[in-house]
Amino acid sequence: MHHRRPHRLPRIPLLLGAVLCACAAAASARAQAAAPAPAEVRPNFVLVFADDQGYGDLGVFGATDFETPRIDRMAHEGIRFTSFYAQPVCGPSRTALLTGSYPIRVAEYGNQKNNFPYVHEREILLPSVLQAAGYATGMIGKTDITQRRRGFRPELNPVRRGFDYWFGVVGANDSGEVHWVYRNEERIEESAPLHDLTRRYTDEALAFIRRHRDEPFFLYVAHTMPHVVLDASEPFKGGSRRGLYGDVIEELDASTGEILHLLDELDLADDTIVVYTSDNGPWSNHALPRYRENITAHAGSAGPLRGAKATTWEGGMRVPTVMWGPGRIPAGTETAEIATTMDLLPTFIAMAGAELPADRTLDGRDISALMLGEPGAASPHEAFYYYRETHLDAVRSGPWKLVFPRPGRDDSEWLLSKTGAFIGELLEPVTSLELYNLETDIGETRNVAADHPDVVERLTALADRARAELGDHDRIGSGVRFFEEGPKWPRRQPWITQ
């Protein structure tokens, strides 16, 4: 039974949004799906995934030059994760999220390994498992697991990968607009401006919730913002002290607030888990030559963390994360335990009473004990591995992070990509093993490898285990998935046989 709760957030006036009915075939399939798990109502899931929002870009993570009251309130009424990890850039991050696996493990077309994964259709994605378990599944926003427009096969459309409904775009907005706007399998616009894109995504998200209020649902809102090029709708322009970047974040905050308000209005809040996080760290000065003179207006902040997007320093992969579920998640809680976007797949599936795929290894783990604030809950990860493309840069276990030597930009033949955010100062060389205690040195400023040889030895052994199973730039791991015959990656180097 639902119990109406007081509204927590002020209502923001809505603009007209497109409202479409879910197809009859999908509804019929859900009606015949497996019965809910006994004992309690299965939760709905809403995942809001910002693009390039830095660790320091929420009020509850230290932002002071713009306001995020709605997401901050999510944290006060829920839980804040302070050691939550994504991947260094957009495509790999979405791949990890939807497959529950490190991108280096995931199968791609042609057995290749690309800097932006070309995820094989035989990979099992989160929405398909929830769909089979009787959930209505919707995606609003950017896909980016398909080599963008160069490789957007029809079979990779989200509505063929487990989503009942999709409104969004294939790739990023680097050109100052988005290209190929889809509703389900129909390309409805060749391009679209950016100023009202967050508004359009919000309207679509609200409409999806209204349509499926009487059944369990999973809604994935993959925002285009605050990836450059930035823009915001008219009510938000000029409203922050941070310039355009602040305006964009404040609109994302308002959008999230509208979702929370609607869940309250429909008496769904007590039965819904909402997760707000980002796909990687913020753009940096050297990744934005077009905007260098006014960088703070276009790029976010990693706060106290070193590095930015496309790096495996903490600022590139540790992302601001808040989870809210007033009927399940205790208010005002916080955890510094290691968790990742890969964990959302097994966590949501477990909470839905569904079963994980039995024919493949996943890297994500069920973190529901952390999410629900259970006493003594600890990270299920003995180690977290910092991969940049196919290169293992570092490993973390507990408070310790071991960084491995690697070449800089002038000796980077191991890279899959040679342009854009992957080169330049972002590829500063590391000449020797570096060890950091992230509990006492969150900014990775003091290399203490010489003082802790036992820790270096233990983390090196963990890394060797990862290289054997997942691989490295010069080898293919035993646990990497391939669904086609023939040569195997890496494609820009001589073929490697397994």
TAJO-V239485 format. One record per residue. RES is the residue in one letter. PSI is psi in radians with two decimals (* if undefined). OMEGA is omega in degrees with one decimal (* if undefined). NEAR is the number of other C-alpha atoms within 12 Angstrom. Layout:
# TAJO-V239485
res=RES psi=PSI omega=OMEGA near=NEAR
res=RES psi=PSI omega=OMEGA near=NEAR
This chain:
# TAJO-V239485
res=M psi=2.41 omega=176.3 near=13
res=H psi=2.53 omega=175.7 near=20
res=H psi=2.12 omega=-178.9 near=16
res=R psi=2.38 omega=-179.6 near=20
res=R psi=2.72 omega=179.3 near=21
res=P psi=2.54 omega=175.8 near=18
res=H psi=2.33 omega=-178.9 near=20
res=R psi=-0.44 omega=-169.4 near=26
res=L psi=2.54 omega=178.6 near=27
res=P psi=2.51 omega=178.9 near=21
res=R psi=2.37 omega=177.5 near=20
res=I psi=2.27 omega=-177.1 near=22
res=P psi=2.41 omega=-179.3 near=16
res=L psi=2.53 omega=167.6 near=23
res=L psi=2.86 omega=-177.7 near=21
res=L psi=2.27 omega=178.0 near=15
res=G psi=2.73 omega=179.2 near=21
res=A psi=2.32 omega=179.7 near=20
res=V psi=1.99 omega=179.7 near=22
res=L psi=2.59 omega=177.2 near=24
res=C psi=2.53 omega=175.0 near=23
res=A psi=2.60 omega=-176.1 near=27
res=C psi=2.57 omega=-175.8 near=20
res=A psi=-0.59 omega=-178.9 near=14
res=A psi=-0.77 omega=-179.9 near=14
res=A psi=-0.71 omega=179.3 near=26
res=A psi=-0.72 omega=179.0 near=27
res=S psi=-0.71 omega=179.9 near=17
res=A psi=-0.71 omega=179.3 near=20
res=R psi=-0.63 omega=-178.6 near=31
res=A psi=-0.49 omega=-179.5 near=20
res=Q psi=0.04 omega=-175.2 near=16
res=A psi=3.09 omega=-177.4 near=20
res=A psi=2.58 omega=-179.6 near=20
res=A psi=2.67 omega=178.9 near=19
res=P psi=2.72 omega=175.2 near=26
res=A psi=2.50 omega=-178.4 near=19
res=P psi=3.00 omega=169.1 near=12
res=A psi=-0.61 omega=-179.9 near=9
res=E psi=2.86 omega=178.4 near=16
res=V psi=2.32 omega=177.3 near=24
res=R psi=2.42 omega=-176.9 near=33
res=P psi=2.64 omega=163.3 near=39
res=N psi=2.77 omega=177.5 near=39
res=F psi=2.26 omega=171.9 near=46
res=V psi=2.12 omega=179.4 near=41
res=L psi=1.99 omega=177.5 near=42
res=V psi=2.05 omega=-171.6 near=44
res=F psi=1.78 omega=177.3 near=44
res=A psi=2.82 omega=-176.1 near=45
res=D psi=1.93 omega=177.7 near=50
res=D psi=0.51 omega=175.9 near=50
res=Q psi=2.14 omega=-173.5 near=52
res=G psi=2.87 omega=-178.5 near=49
res=Y psi=-0.55 omega=-178.0 near=46
res=G psi=0.26 omega=-170.9 near=36
res=D psi=0.58 omega=166.9 near=47
res=L psi=2.63 omega=179.2 near=40
res=G psi=-0.74 omega=-178.3 near=32
res=V psi=-0.08 omega=173.8 near=31
res=F psi=0.26 omega=170.3 near=32
res=G psi=-0.07 omega=-179.5 near=22
res=A psi=2.40 omega=-179.2 near=29
res=T psi=-0.20 omega=-174.9 near=19
res=D psi=0.24 omega=166.3 near=25
res=F psi=2.94 omega=-172.6 near=32
res=E psi=2.38 omega=173.8 near=31
res=T psi=1.09 omega=-171.9 near=32
res=P psi=-0.55 omega=-176.1 near=28
res=R psi=-0.78 omega=178.2 near=35
res=I psi=-0.63 omega=174.4 near=42
res=D psi=-0.71 omega=-179.8 near=35
res=R psi=-0.57 omega=171.4 near=32
res=M psi=-0.76 omega=-179.9 near=41
res=A psi=-0.73 omega=-179.6 near=37
res=H psi=-0.51 omega=-179.9 near=25
res=E psi=-0.02 omega=-177.3 near=31
res=G psi=-2.35 omega=-175.4 near=36
res=I psi=2.49 omega=177.2 near=40
res=R psi=2.22 omega=176.0 near=40
res=F psi=2.11 omega=-176.5 near=37
res=T psi=-0.08 omega=174.4 near=34
res=S psi=1.01 omega=-176.8 near=37
res=F psi=2.26 omega=-170.1 near=43
res=Y psi=2.49 omega=171.0 near=45
res=A psi=-2.57 omega=175.6 near=57
res=Q psi=2.94 omega=-170.0 near=46
res=P psi=-0.47 omega=-177.6 near=48
res=V psi=3.04 omega=-165.5 near=45
res=C psi=-1.03 omega=-175.2 near=49
res=G psi=-0.90 omega=175.7 near=38
res=P psi=-0.61 omega=-179.1 near=44
res=S psi=-0.76 omega=178.3 near=49
res=R psi=-0.57 omega=176.0 near=48
res=T psi=-0.82 omega=179.2 near=42
res=A psi=-0.76 omega=-178.9 near=43
res=L psi=-0.86 omega=-170.9 near=45
res=L psi=-0.39 omega=179.5 near=48
res=T psi=-0.25 omega=-175.5 near=45
res=G psi=0.41 omega=-174.3 near=40
res=S psi=2.65 omega=169.5 near=42
res=Y psi=2.40 omega=-178.9 near=46
res=P psi=-0.54 omega=-179.7 near=52
res=I psi=-0.41 omega=179.2 near=50
res=R psi=-0.43 omega=-167.3 near=42
res=V psi=2.42 omega=178.9 near=48
res=A psi=2.46 omega=175.4 near=36
res=E psi=2.84 omega=177.4 near=37
res=Y psi=2.47 omega=179.1 near=33
res=G psi=0.24 omega=-177.1 near=24
res=N psi=0.42 omega=-179.2 near=31
res=Q psi=2.99 omega=170.0 near=38
res=K psi=1.95 omega=-175.7 near=42
res=N psi=2.73 omega=177.2 near=37
res=N psi=-0.56 omega=169.4 near=42
res=F psi=1.84 omega=-170.0 near=39
res=P psi=2.49 omega=177.4 near=42
res=Y psi=1.28 omega=-165.3 near=36
res=V psi=2.23 omega=-175.9 near=47
res=H psi=2.54 omega=-177.6 near=35
res=E psi=-0.30 omega=179.2 near=30
res=R psi=-0.05 omega=170.0 near=24
res=E psi=2.45 omega=-179.7 near=38
res=I psi=2.14 omega=-177.2 near=35
res=L psi=2.73 omega=-179.0 near=39
res=L psi=-0.86 omega=-175.9 near=48
res=P psi=-0.54 omega=-178.3 near=44
res=S psi=-0.60 omega=178.2 near=35
res=V psi=-0.76 omega=178.9 near=36
res=L psi=-0.64 omega=177.3 near=44
res=Q psi=-0.77 omega=179.0 near=40
res=A psi=-0.42 omega=179.0 near=38
res=A psi=0.11 omega=175.3 near=35
res=G psi=0.17 omega=178.9 near=36
res=Y psi=2.48 omega=163.7 near=43
res=A psi=2.33 omega=-174.0 near=47
res=T psi=2.24 omega=-178.8 near=45
res=G psi=2.51 omega=176.2 near=50
res=M psi=2.30 omega=174.7 near=47
res=I psi=2.13 omega=174.6 near=45
res=G psi=-2.62 omega=-165.5 near=45
res=K psi=2.30 omega=179.5 near=43
res=T psi=-1.28 omega=173.4 near=46
res=D psi=0.52 omega=170.6 near=40
res=I psi=0.48 omega=-170.6 near=45
res=T psi=0.41 omega=-172.6 near=36
res=Q psi=0.44 omega=177.0 near=30
res=R psi=-2.52 omega=-173.4 near=29
res=R psi=-0.33 omega=-179.1 near=25
res=R psi=-0.47 omega=-173.8 near=16
res=G psi=0.63 omega=-176.1 near=24
res=F psi=1.46 omega=177.4 near=28
res=R psi=2.57 omega=178.2 near=22
res=P psi=-0.60 omega=-177.8 near=19
res=E psi=-0.15 omega=177.2 near=21
res=L psi=-0.01 omega=175.9 near=32
res=N psi=2.37 omega=-178.5 near=37
res=P psi=-0.56 omega=-179.1 near=41
res=V psi=-0.11 omega=170.7 near=32
res=R psi=0.04 omega=-177.8 near=26
res=R psi=0.34 omega=174.7 near=37
res=G psi=-0.13 omega=177.6 near=39
res=F psi=2.32 omega=174.7 near=41
res=D psi=-0.49 omega=-174.2 near=42
res=Y psi=2.45 omega=174.9 near=45
res=W psi=2.26 omega=165.2 near=42
res=F psi=2.11 omega=-179.4 near=44
res=G psi=-2.76 omega=-172.8 near=44
res=V psi=2.86 omega=-175.2 near=45
res=V psi=-0.82 omega=-174.1 near=42
res=G psi=-2.68 omega=-173.0 near=35
res=A psi=-3.07 omega=-172.9 near=40
res=N psi=0.54 omega=-175.1 near=33
res=D psi=-0.53 omega=-174.1 near=23
res=S psi=-0.08 omega=-177.6 near=17
res=G psi=0.06 omega=173.1 near=20
res=E psi=3.00 omega=174.0 near=27
res=V psi=2.61 omega=-178.4 near=36
res=H psi=2.63 omega=175.8 near=29
res=W psi=1.35 omega=176.4 near=30
res=V psi=2.21 omega=-176.3 near=34
res=Y psi=2.58 omega=159.1 near=31
res=R psi=1.95 omega=-172.5 near=32
res=N psi=-2.11 omega=-177.5 near=33
res=E psi=0.14 omega=179.1 near=26
res=E psi=2.18 omega=174.0 near=19
res=R psi=1.87 omega=-171.5 near=21
res=I psi=-0.33 omega=177.8 near=17
res=E psi=2.42 omega=176.2 near=18
res=E psi=-0.56 omega=176.6 near=17
res=S psi=2.83 omega=-179.3 near=22
res=A psi=2.56 omega=177.5 near=24
res=P psi=2.93 omega=-174.6 near=27
res=L psi=-0.33 omega=-167.8 near=33
res=H psi=-0.51 omega=-179.0 near=29
res=D psi=0.28 omega=-174.3 near=30
res=L psi=-0.78 omega=177.8 near=40
res=T psi=-0.66 omega=177.0 near=46
res=R psi=-0.77 omega=-179.8 near=39
res=R psi=-0.76 omega=177.7 near=35
res=Y psi=-0.74 omega=-179.0 near=46
res=T psi=-0.82 omega=179.7 near=45
res=D psi=-0.73 omega=179.0 near=32
res=E psi=-0.71 omega=179.3 near=39
res=A psi=-0.77 omega=179.4 near=45
res=L psi=-0.70 omega=179.7 near=39
res=A psi=-0.68 omega=178.9 near=32
res=F psi=-0.78 omega=179.9 near=40
res=I psi=-0.75 omega=179.8 near=45
res=R psi=-0.72 omega=-178.4 near=29
res=R psi=-0.53 omega=-171.7 near=26
res=H psi=0.45 omega=-177.0 near=32
res=R psi=-0.41 omega=-175.1 near=29
res=D psi=0.24 omega=177.2 near=21
res=E psi=2.76 omega=177.7 near=29
res=P psi=2.46 omega=-178.5 near=40
res=F psi=2.72 omega=172.1 near=43
res=F psi=2.11 omega=179.8 near=47
res=L psi=2.14 omega=-179.8 near=48
res=Y psi=1.94 omega=-178.8 near=48
res=V psi=1.74 omega=-175.3 near=47
res=A psi=1.54 omega=-175.0 near=48
res=H psi=2.60 omega=171.8 near=51
res=T psi=-0.62 omega=-179.2 near=49
res=M psi=2.68 omega=3.9 near=53
res=P psi=0.63 omega=172.3 near=46
res=H psi=2.38 omega=176.1 near=47
res=V psi=2.54 omega=10.6 near=37
res=V psi=2.44 omega=-172.9 near=31
res=L psi=2.66 omega=166.9 near=42
res=D psi=2.77 omega=-178.6 near=38
res=A psi=2.81 omega=178.7 near=37
res=S psi=2.82 omega=-170.6 near=29
res=E psi=-0.72 omega=-178.9 near=19
res=P psi=-0.29 omega=-175.6 near=21
res=F psi=-0.19 omega=-176.4 near=29
res=K psi=2.29 omega=178.2 near=24
res=G psi=0.20 omega=-174.8 near=21
res=G psi=-0.22 omega=-176.1 near=22
res=S psi=2.85 omega=177.4 near=24
res=R psi=-0.13 omega=-175.7 near=21
res=R psi=0.00 omega=-176.3 near=27
res=G psi=-2.71 omega=-173.4 near=26
res=L psi=-0.67 omega=179.3 near=35
res=Y psi=-0.78 omega=178.1 near=41
res=G psi=-0.66 omega=177.4 near=39
res=D psi=-0.76 omega=-178.5 near=38
res=V psi=-0.77 omega=179.7 near=50
res=I psi=-0.69 omega=179.4 near=52
res=E psi=-0.56 omega=175.3 near=41
res=E psi=-0.66 omega=175.0 near=44
res=L psi=-0.69 omega=177.4 near=47
res=D psi=-0.78 omega=179.1 near=41
res=A psi=-0.70 omega=177.4 near=34
res=S psi=-0.80 omega=178.3 near=46
res=T psi=-0.68 omega=177.5 near=46
res=G psi=-0.65 omega=177.7 near=36
res=E psi=-0.68 omega=177.3 near=34
res=I psi=-0.81 omega=179.4 near=49
res=L psi=-0.73 omega=-179.5 near=47
res=H psi=-0.74 omega=-179.5 near=30
res=L psi=-0.68 omega=176.7 near=34
res=L psi=-0.70 omega=174.7 near=41
res=D psi=-0.83 omega=-175.7 near=31
res=E psi=-0.63 omega=-178.2 near=26
res=L psi=0.16 omega=-178.6 near=26
res=D psi=0.66 omega=-179.6 near=25
res=L psi=-0.11 omega=-172.0 near=38
res=A psi=-0.71 omega=-176.5 near=37
res=D psi=-0.25 omega=-179.4 near=33
res=D psi=0.43 omega=-176.8 near=36
res=T psi=2.40 omega=171.4 near=39
res=I psi=2.19 omega=176.7 near=44
res=V psi=2.23 omega=178.1 near=44
res=V psi=2.25 omega=173.4 near=41
res=Y psi=2.16 omega=178.4 near=46
res=T psi=-3.03 omega=-176.8 near=51
res=S psi=2.79 omega=-176.1 near=51
res=D psi=-0.35 omega=177.9 near=52
res=N psi=-3.08 omega=-179.9 near=50
res=G psi=-3.09 omega=-174.0 near=46
res=P psi=2.72 omega=169.0 near=50
res=W psi=2.66 omega=-179.3 near=47
res=S psi=2.99 omega=-176.9 near=41
res=N psi=-0.82 omega=-175.3 near=26
res=H psi=-0.17 omega=174.8 near=26
res=A psi=-0.05 omega=-174.8 near=30
res=L psi=1.07 omega=-178.0 near=31
res=P psi=-0.51 omega=-179.0 near=18
res=R psi=-0.42 omega=-173.0 near=18
res=Y psi=0.29 omega=-170.8 near=19
res=R psi=-0.56 omega=-177.5 near=16
res=E psi=-0.34 omega=-178.9 near=13
res=N psi=0.93 omega=-170.1 near=17
res=I psi=-0.63 omega=-175.5 near=26
res=T psi=-0.32 omega=178.2 near=26
res=A psi=-0.24 omega=-172.4 near=34
res=H psi=-0.31 omega=-176.0 near=37
res=A psi=2.63 omega=-177.3 near=43
res=G psi=-2.90 omega=-176.4 near=48
res=S psi=2.39 omega=173.3 near=44
res=A psi=0.12 omega=178.8 near=37
res=G psi=-2.19 omega=-176.9 near=30
res=P psi=0.00 omega=-172.6 near=27
res=L psi=2.63 omega=176.5 near=34
res=R psi=2.48 omega=173.0 near=31
res=G psi=-3.08 omega=-175.1 near=37
res=A psi=-3.00 omega=177.5 near=43
res=K psi=2.49 omega=178.6 near=49
res=A psi=0.04 omega=174.0 near=47
res=T psi=2.82 omega=175.4 near=41
res=T psi=0.23 omega=163.6 near=43
res=W psi=2.88 omega=-173.9 near=46
res=E psi=-0.64 omega=-177.8 near=48
res=G psi=-0.29 omega=178.8 near=45
res=G psi=-0.41 omega=-170.0 near=47
res=M psi=-0.32 omega=177.1 near=48
res=R psi=2.19 omega=-169.5 near=53
res=V psi=2.64 omega=179.8 near=50
res=P psi=2.26 omega=-173.2 near=53
res=T psi=2.26 omega=178.6 near=48
res=V psi=2.41 omega=176.8 near=43
res=M psi=2.39 omega=-171.6 near=45
res=W psi=2.30 omega=176.0 near=48
res=G psi=1.47 omega=-168.9 near=38
res=P psi=-0.36 omega=176.8 near=36
res=G psi=-0.11 omega=-172.6 near=29
res=R psi=-0.71 omega=-175.0 near=30
res=I psi=2.17 omega=-179.7 near=34
res=P psi=2.51 omega=-175.8 near=27
res=A psi=2.62 omega=171.9 near=24
res=G psi=0.50 omega=-178.5 near=25
res=T psi=2.88 omega=-176.5 near=27
res=E psi=2.57 omega=174.8 near=31
res=T psi=2.43 omega=174.1 near=30
res=A psi=0.13 omega=178.7 near=28
res=E psi=2.58 omega=-178.5 near=32
res=I psi=2.24 omega=174.1 near=39
res=A psi=2.85 omega=-173.7 near=43
res=T psi=2.87 omega=173.7 near=48
res=T psi=-0.50 omega=178.5 near=49
res=M psi=-0.42 omega=-177.5 near=38
res=D psi=-0.32 omega=-176.7 near=37
res=L psi=-0.62 omega=179.2 near=46
res=L psi=-1.03 omega=179.9 near=41
res=P psi=-0.50 omega=179.6 near=36
res=T psi=-0.87 omega=179.6 near=35
res=F psi=-0.71 omega=-178.6 near=44
res=I psi=-0.73 omega=178.1 near=39
res=A psi=-0.76 omega=-178.8 near=28
res=M psi=-0.42 omega=178.3 near=35
res=A psi=-0.08 omega=-178.4 near=41
res=G psi=0.37 omega=-179.5 near=27
res=A psi=3.12 omega=-177.1 near=30
res=E psi=2.46 omega=174.9 near=24
res=L psi=2.65 omega=174.1 near=32
res=P psi=2.33 omega=-174.8 near=22
res=A psi=-0.12 omega=-172.2 near=10
res=D psi=0.22 omega=-177.8 near=11
res=R psi=2.72 omega=177.9 near=20
res=T psi=2.31 omega=174.3 near=24
res=L psi=2.71 omega=-179.9 near=35
res=D psi=-0.36 omega=176.5 near=37
res=G psi=2.72 omega=179.9 near=39
res=R psi=2.70 omega=177.9 near=34
res=D psi=2.02 omega=179.6 near=32
res=I psi=0.40 omega=-178.1 near=34
res=S psi=-0.56 omega=177.9 near=31
res=A psi=-0.70 omega=175.2 near=26
res=L psi=-0.83 omega=-177.6 near=36
res=M psi=-0.73 omega=-175.4 near=44
res=L psi=0.08 omega=174.7 near=32
res=G psi=0.59 omega=-179.6 near=29
res=E psi=2.43 omega=-178.3 near=19
res=P psi=2.34 omega=177.9 near=12
res=G psi=0.11 omega=-178.9 near=11
res=A psi=2.36 omega=-178.9 near=21
res=A psi=2.82 omega=178.3 near=23
res=S psi=2.39 omega=175.6 near=31
res=P psi=0.04 omega=-176.2 near=24
res=H psi=2.08 omega=170.4 near=27
res=E psi=-0.57 omega=-178.9 near=26
res=A psi=2.64 omega=169.9 near=32
res=F psi=2.37 omega=-174.5 near=44
res=Y psi=2.28 omega=-178.4 near=51
res=Y psi=1.63 omega=176.1 near=43
res=Y psi=2.36 omega=167.7 near=42
res=R psi=1.92 omega=-170.1 near=43
res=E psi=-2.11 omega=179.7 near=42
res=T psi=0.19 omega=-175.2 near=42
res=H psi=2.18 omega=175.8 near=39
res=L psi=1.87 omega=-176.5 near=39
res=D psi=-0.58 omega=-171.9 near=39
res=A psi=2.92 omega=174.9 near=38
res=V psi=2.46 omega=175.3 near=42
res=R psi=2.42 omega=171.7 near=43
res=S psi=2.10 omega=-173.9 near=34
res=G psi=-2.31 omega=-179.1 near=26
res=P psi=-0.14 omega=-169.0 near=26
res=W psi=2.37 omega=175.5 near=35
res=K psi=2.14 omega=178.5 near=44
res=L psi=2.15 omega=-178.8 near=46
res=V psi=2.30 omega=-175.6 near=36
res=F psi=2.64 omega=177.6 near=32
res=P psi=2.53 omega=177.7 near=19
res=R psi=2.68 omega=-179.6 near=27
res=P psi=2.92 omega=175.9 near=22
res=G psi=-2.81 omega=-172.3 near=20
res=R psi=-0.46 omega=-176.7 near=22
res=D psi=-0.05 omega=-179.6 near=17
res=D psi=1.07 omega=-170.0 near=16
res=S psi=0.73 omega=-179.3 near=24
res=E psi=-0.30 omega=179.6 near=22
res=W psi=-0.19 omega=-178.4 near=30
res=L psi=2.58 omega=174.3 near=33
res=L psi=-0.45 omega=-177.4 near=25
res=S psi=2.62 omega=-174.6 near=26
res=K psi=0.06 omega=-174.7 near=21
res=T psi=3.08 omega=171.7 near=16
res=G psi=-2.42 omega=-172.8 near=22
res=A psi=0.00 omega=-175.2 near=30
res=F psi=-0.07 omega=-177.3 near=33
res=I psi=-2.91 omega=178.1 near=28
res=G psi=-2.63 omega=-176.2 near=24
res=E psi=-0.31 omega=178.8 near=23
res=L psi=-0.37 omega=-178.8 near=35
res=L psi=0.79 omega=176.1 near=34
res=E psi=2.38 omega=-177.3 near=23
res=P psi=2.67 omega=169.8 near=23
res=V psi=2.08 omega=-169.4 near=23
res=T psi=-0.26 omega=179.8 near=12
res=S psi=2.93 omega=176.8 near=18
res=L psi=2.37 omega=178.3 near=27
res=E psi=2.30 omega=-179.3 near=34
res=L psi=2.30 omega=-179.9 near=37
res=Y psi=2.45 omega=171.1 near=36
res=N psi=1.82 omega=-172.7 near=28
res=L psi=-0.25 omega=175.4 near=32
res=E psi=-0.59 omega=-178.3 near=19
res=T psi=-0.18 omega=-175.8 near=15
res=D psi=1.21 omega=-175.3 near=20
res=I psi=-0.43 omega=-178.2 near=29
res=G psi=0.08 omega=178.5 near=24
res=E psi=1.02 omega=-176.5 near=27
res=T psi=-0.34 omega=-173.7 near=20
res=R psi=1.87 omega=177.9 near=19
res=N psi=2.01 omega=-176.9 near=26
res=V psi=0.43 omega=-178.0 near=25
res=A psi=-0.71 omega=-177.3 near=25
res=A psi=-0.41 omega=-177.3 near=17
res=D psi=-0.23 omega=-173.7 near=14
res=H psi=1.13 omega=-178.6 near=20
res=P psi=-0.51 omega=179.0 near=16
res=D psi=-0.68 omega=177.8 near=16
res=V psi=-0.74 omega=177.8 near=27
res=V psi=-0.76 omega=-179.2 near=31
res=E psi=-0.75 omega=-178.2 near=19
res=R psi=-0.78 omega=-179.2 near=24
res=L psi=-0.54 omega=175.1 near=34
res=T psi=-0.69 omega=178.1 near=31
res=A psi=-0.68 omega=176.2 near=20
res=L psi=-0.70 omega=178.8 near=27
res=A psi=-0.69 omega=177.9 near=33
res=D psi=-0.65 omega=176.4 near=23
res=R psi=-0.74 omega=178.8 near=23
res=A psi=-0.73 omega=179.4 near=36
res=R psi=-0.63 omega=179.9 near=31
res=A psi=-0.70 omega=-176.3 near=22
res=E psi=-0.74 omega=-175.3 near=25
res=L psi=-0.48 omega=178.9 near=37
res=G psi=-3.06 omega=177.8 near=36
res=D psi=-3.07 omega=-175.3 near=35
res=H psi=-0.35 omega=-176.6 near=32
res=D psi=0.20 omega=-178.8 near=26
res=R psi=2.74 omega=176.2 near=29
res=I psi=2.23 omega=-177.9 near=32
res=G psi=2.76 omega=-178.2 near=29
res=S psi=-0.35 omega=-176.5 near=20
res=G psi=0.19 omega=179.7 near=26
res=V psi=2.42 omega=-177.1 near=35
res=R psi=2.35 omega=173.2 near=38
res=F psi=2.37 omega=-179.7 near=31
res=F psi=0.15 omega=-179.7 near=21
res=E psi=2.71 omega=175.0 near=17
res=E psi=2.87 omega=172.6 near=15
res=G psi=-3.02 omega=-177.5 near=15
res=P psi=2.80 omega=-177.4 near=21
res=K psi=2.86 omega=-176.7 near=29
res=W psi=3.00 omega=1.1 near=39
res=P psi=2.48 omega=-169.2 near=33
res=R psi=-0.38 omega=-177.2 near=26
res=R psi=0.15 omega=176.5 near=22
res=Q psi=2.99 omega=175.6 near=22
res=P psi=2.48 omega=-177.6 near=15
res=W psi=2.47 omega=176.3 near=19
res=I psi=2.37 omega=174.4 near=22
res=T psi=2.55 omega=-174.8 near=18
res=Q psi=* omega=* near=23
